[in-house]
């Protein structure tokens, strides 16, 4: 989706515009990845913050069972991990 692309490419102003226009925050791509997962995977912290503050679900799983918290752990980004935990990311989620 446009939201996935904006998050993956680090365009928080576009993310904000799409959120203001009431886009669906939790739509998934063909691998069941959300825009939040893409933002986390690409280390786009501003986009992560916008999505979480507007209700994105941090506990959706991709086709491999990964959540946004798994992607944050892969990327070793402590501030994103802390933000996800603040928004109740499931620390017990297991991937495949």
Secondary structure, DSSP 8 states (H G I E B T S, - for coil): -HHHHHHHTT-HHHHHHHHHTT--TT-B-TT--BHHHHHHHTT-HHHHHHHHHTT--TT---TTS--HHHHHHHHT-HHHHHHHHHTT--TT----
